[in-house]
Amino acid sequence: MNPERFASFWEGVRAAAPVYVGFFAITFTLGIAAHAKGLASGELLLMSAVVFAAPAQFPAIELLPLGGQALQILLSTFFINLRFAIMSFALAPHFKRVRTAGVSLGAQFISISTFSISFLRFQRKSAHDNFIYFLGVAIPSYACYLVGTVVGYHFGVRIPEGFEAGIQFIFPAYLTALLAAELRERRTIMVVGVAFLTTPVAERLVPGWGLILNAVVVATTAVGLEAWWENTSPSS
């Protein structure tokens, strides 16, 4: 790698430093949840390496131990990961000089974080080194994602008895926050709290589907109330 390309790669590595902390924290929790659900460490590592999307992995881990839940897993991961198609279309014009094989390989590293950092940089400074910069952002982030998964899984062996019971509520709150991302920060926190409280009830009423349906209903209701409030507010 020539000095110019190395400089672009290193710029991406430095820009993504906050992502490493966030990815490690999220996948650490993911590893604990997977251990609580009885997945093997190799299965979880392979899932993280292939999927590279915690919002899609949490529902899979939650539903895999239940018999006959393949449809729920497919639907939840499909709708959650639709956003990557939009991100790919947005990044593609900045990778025009890259061969198709390289772009296809790079697509594996797209996440909300790696996309956001790269796209904002391309908006300010789009150059021939775009793809190298993207790899500088994405490759270390991907590595932290895998390391966090493994560390969290093996930490899960040592967590106190009963702690697993709380793990089942992580994904509903996470998914609800993802779906309600348009809300203001303080109200988003309230939505996450509601998701924690209502998930056990929804799962009891609709076994297998309650987890996903609760997240969708709570988030949709919250977004609707937000829009209604803004439309009826005197300042609007």
N, C-alpha and C positions, 0 to 999 in steps of 0.2 A: 504494500500500500504506500503510495507516494505521500510526501508530507502534507500536501493540500487535502488529500482525502482523509488522512489520519486526523488532521485538525478538525474537519467537519464531523468525523465520527466522535471525537473526544468532546466536541461541543454538544452533541446529542447526549452523550453519557452524563455530562455535568447538568444539562437542562432537566434530565429525568430523575435527579437525585430524590426529590420528594416522593416520586412514584415508588421507589424501592421500599420506602418505609410503609406506604399504604398497602402495596401488594403483599409484603411480608405479613402485615397484621391481618389482612383479609384471609390469606391462604393458611395462616397459622390456625385461625378459627375453623377454616374449611377442613383442615387435617384433623382437628379434634372432633368435629362433627362426623367425619367419615369413619373414624375409629369407633365412635359411639354407635354407629349404625352397622358395624361389623365388616366393613370393606377391608380388603387386604391392602398393604402399603403399595404393592406393585400396581394393583388396579387403580388406586387413587393417583399415583404418579403418572400412569399412562393417561388417565382422564385429564389431568391438569396439562400434560404436554400436548395433547391433541385439541382439547376444547379451549383452554386459555381464556376462560370467562367464568369468573366466580358466580355471577348471577344465574348462569345456566347450570352450574355444577351443584349449587345448593339444592334446587328442587330435585335433581337427579338423585343425589345422595339421600334426600328425605324420602323419596318414593321407591327407590330401587329395592329396599328390603321388603316391600309390600308386593304380594303376588298380583300379577295381571295389571300393573300400572304403567305399561309401556306407552299407552296413548297419552296419559297425563304428562309423562316425561317429554314425549315428542312435541306436544303442543306448547308446553311451557318454555322449552328451550328454543323452539322455532320462533315464537313471538318475541322472546327476550333478545335473540340474536339477529333479528331482522335489521337492527340498527347498524350492524356491521356492513350490510350491503350499501347503505347510504354513505357510510364512512369511506368505503372502498371507492365509490364513484367520485367522492370529493377529493381523494388523494390521487387518483389515477392521472389527471392532467399534469401533475407535478412530477410524474415518473415516466415521461414520454421517451426518454433516451434509454430506459432500462428494458432489457429483454423480457419477453413474456414469462420465461421460466423464473427469472429473478423476482418479478412482481408477484407471481403466484406464490413463491416461497415467502416473500415478505408479507403477504396477506395473512399468513398464520400468526403474525405478531401484532395484528391490529387489535387494540382494545380502546376503551373510552379514553384512557390516560395517554397511551402512546399516540393515538390519533390527535387528541387535543393539542399536545405539545408540538407535534410535527406540523399540524395544519396552521397553527398560529404563527409559527416561524416561517412557513412558506408564504403566508400572507404578507409578512414584513420583508422577506428576503427569499425569493424563489430563484434558485440557481441550478447549475448542472449537478451539484453535489447533494441534491435533495434526498436521494435514496440512501446515500451514505449516512447523512444526518439521521434519517429515520431509523436505520439499523443501529446507530449509536444510542438512540432512545430506546429502541425495542428490545435488543438482545439482552442487555443487563436487566431490564425490567422482567423479561421472560425468565431469566435465570433466578431472580429473586422470587418470582412467583413459584417456581418449582422448589426452591430451597424452603420457602415458608410452608409449602404443602408437606414436605417430608418432616420438618421440625415439628410442626403442629401435630402430625399424626403420631410421632413417637412421644411427644409430650402427653398426648391423650392416654397413653398407657398408664401414666402416673397421676392422672387427675383424681380427686377424691370421689368416692361413691356418691351417686346422686347428682353430680354435676352435669351428667349427660342429659338429664331431664330438661335443663334450661337451653341446651343446644338446639332443640327442635324448633325454638321460636326465633332463631337468628334469621333464617331465610325469609319467613313471612314479613318480618320487619324490613329486611334488606330489599326484598322485591317491592314492597309497598312504597318505600322511599324512592326506589328507582322509577316506579310508575308515576309517583307524585313529584317528580323532579322540578316541575314548573312552579311549585308552591314556594312561598318565601320560607327562609330558613327556619324561623321559629315555629311556623305552622307545620313544616315538614316534620319536626321533632314530635309535635303532637300527634301527627298521623302515624308515625312509627309506634308511639305509645299505644294508640288505639289498636294497631295491628297485633301487638304483643298480647293485649287483653282479650281480643275477640277470636284469635286463631283457635284456641282449644275448643271454644263453643262451636265454631264453624266446622271443625274437623269431626266433632261428635255428631253434628247434624248431617254432614255430607262426608262420610268416611272416604279418604283417598283424594277427594276433590276439594275439601274444605280449605286446605292450605292455600291453594292457588286462587280459588274463588274469593276467599276472604281478602287477599291482597288486592285483587282486581276491583272488588266492590268498594273497599275502604278508600283506595286511591282515586277511583272514579268519582266517588261521592265527594271527596275532599277537593278535587279539582273543580267539580261542578259548583260547590259552595264558594270556592274562591272566585270563580267567574261571576256568580250571582252577586257576591258581596261587592266586587269591583263595579259591576253595572248599576247597582242600587246606591252606591256610595255618593254623597253629595258632591265630593270633589271630582268624580269621574265625569 
